[in-house]
Amino acid sequence: MSVEEMDNDINNEIEIEEKVEAQENSETEEHFETDENHSEIVAENSELAQFQSANIEEIEFVEAERVESIIESVLFASDSPVSLHTFKEIFKGTSVKVEQIRRSLEILSVE
């Protein structure tokens, strides 16, 4: 077998593999149906189809230095004492825990 024939065979095999892969990808996309309103993937004929998806709240990550800065800004801008409950509400929906708020308040009280 000549080099040219081997190259042709390799190119033909590559083309066949690409076509098979493209067909498999399109079949996979057709197997799942996306609900545009809820952006959910529904698998038909699945035992999971009877369950509703959980509403997962997205949590924003806030760095420790940023927490201190936010707390300091709130304290500076406020004309009255700010409660821990108020800080909890400010950081609702973030990765900030009560202990981190307390630590930041202690750090700021020392400064």
C-alpha contacts under 8 A as a table, 3 or more apart, distances in Angstrom:
res1	aa1	res2	aa2	distance
1	M	5	E	6.34
1	M	6	M	6.85
2	S	5	E	5.26
2	S	6	M	6.35
3	V	6	M	5.05
3	V	7	D	6.15
4	E	7	D	5.05
4	E	8	N	6.17
5	E	8	N	5.04
5	E	9	D	6.16
6	M	9	D	5.04
6	M	10	I	6.16
7	D	10	I	5.11
7	D	11	N	6.10
8	N	11	N	5.09
8	N	12	N	6.06
9	D	12	N	5.09
9	D	13	E	6.15
10	I	13	E	5.08
10	I	14	I	6.18
11	N	14	I	5.07
11	N	15	E	6.19
12	N	15	E	5.11
12	N	16	I	6.18
13	E	16	I	5.10
13	E	17	E	6.14
14	I	17	E	5.10
14	I	18	E	6.15
15	E	18	E	5.14
15	E	19	K	6.20
16	I	19	K	5.14
16	I	20	V	6.16
17	E	20	V	5.11
17	E	21	E	6.04
18	E	21	E	5.08
18	E	22	A	6.05
19	K	22	A	5.10
19	K	23	Q	6.13
20	V	23	Q	5.11
20	V	24	E	6.13
21	E	24	E	5.06
21	E	25	N	6.15
22	A	25	N	5.12
22	A	26	S	6.27
23	Q	26	S	5.16
23	Q	27	E	6.15
24	E	27	E	5.07
24	E	28	T	6.13
25	N	28	T	5.09
25	N	29	E	6.27
26	S	29	E	5.10
26	S	30	E	6.22
27	E	30	E	5.07
27	E	31	H	6.16
28	T	31	H	5.08
28	T	32	F	6.83
29	E	32	F	5.66
29	E	33	E	7.71
30	E	33	E	6.84
31	H	43	A	7.51
31	H	44	E	7.92
32	F	41	I	6.44
32	F	42	V	6.21
32	F	43	A	5.69
32	F	44	E	7.41
33	E	41	I	6.00
33	E	42	V	5.66
33	E	43	A	7.04
34	T	39	S	6.28
34	T	40	E	5.81
34	T	41	I	4.89
34	T	42	V	6.48
35	D	38	H	5.68
35	D	39	S	5.27
35	D	40	E	5.42
35	D	41	I	6.59
35	D	42	V	7.51
36	E	39	S	5.13
36	E	40	E	7.52
42	V	49	A	6.60
43	A	46	S	5.88
43	A	48	L	7.63
43	A	49	A	6.45
44	E	49	A	6.76
45	N	49	A	7.19
46	S	49	A	5.42
47	E	50	Q	6.39
48	L	51	F	5.56
49	A	52	Q	7.67
57	E	93	G	7.49
58	E	93	G	7.05
59	I	93	G	5.14
59	I	94	T	4.83
59	I	95	S	6.08
60	E	93	G	6.40
60	E	94	T	4.43
60	E	95	S	5.99
61	F	94	T	5.72
61	F	95	S	4.99
61	F	96	V	7.55
62	V	66	R	6.43
62	V	67	V	6.63
62	V	94	T	6.63
62	V	95	S	6.19
62	V	96	V	6.65
63	E	66	R	5.23
63	E	67	V	6.34
64	A	67	V	5.07
64	A	68	E	6.44
64	A	100	Q	7.69
65	E	68	E	5.21
65	E	69	S	6.25
66	R	69	S	4.96
66	R	70	I	6.11
67	V	70	I	5.18
67	V	71	I	6.15
67	V	96	V	7.73
67	V	101	I	7.40
67	V	104	S	7.21
68	E	71	I	5.18
68	E	72	E	6.02
68	E	101	I	7.95
68	E	104	S	5.32
68	E	105	L	7.61
68	E	108	L	7.60
69	S	72	E	5.12
69	S	73	S	6.10
70	I	73	S	5.08
70	I	74	V	6.21
71	I	74	V	5.16
71	I	75	L	6.17
71	I	87	F	7.61
71	I	101	I	7.94
71	I	104	S	7.52
71	I	105	L	7.44
72	E	75	L	5.16
72	E	76	F	6.03
72	E	108	L	7.25
73	S	76	F	5.06
73	S	77	A	6.03
74	V	77	A	5.18
74	V	78	S	5.99
75	L	78	S	5.29
75	L	81	P	7.53
75	L	82	V	6.81
76	F	79	D	7.89
78	S	81	P	7.16
78	S	82	V	7.36
82	V	86	T	6.43
82	V	87	F	7.51
83	S	86	T	5.19
83	S	87	F	6.67
84	L	87	F	5.10
84	L	88	K	6.23
85	H	88	K	4.98
85	H	89	E	6.32
86	T	89	E	5.12
86	T	90	I	6.23
87	F	90	I	4.89
87	F	91	F	6.26
87	F	101	I	7.38
88	K	91	F	5.29
88	K	92	K	5.99
88	K	98	V	6.86
89	E	92	K	5.00
91	F	94	T	5.56
91	F	95	S	7.89
91	F	96	V	6.23
92	K	96	V	7.88
96	V	100	Q	6.34
96	V	101	I	7.24
97	K	100	Q	5.34
97	K	101	I	6.59
98	V	101	I	5.06
98	V	102	R	6.23
99	E	102	R	5.01
99	E	103	R	6.09
100	Q	103	R	5.06
100	Q	104	S	6.13
101	I	104	S	5.17
101	I	105	L	6.19
102	R	105	L	5.05
102	R	106	E	6.20
103	R	106	E	5.07
103	R	107	I	6.17
104	S	107	I	5.06
104	S	108	L	6.12
105	L	108	L	5.11
105	L	109	S	6.04
106	E	109	S	5.06
106	E	110	V	6.38
107	I	110	V	5.35
107	I	111	E	6.54
108	L	111	E	5.13
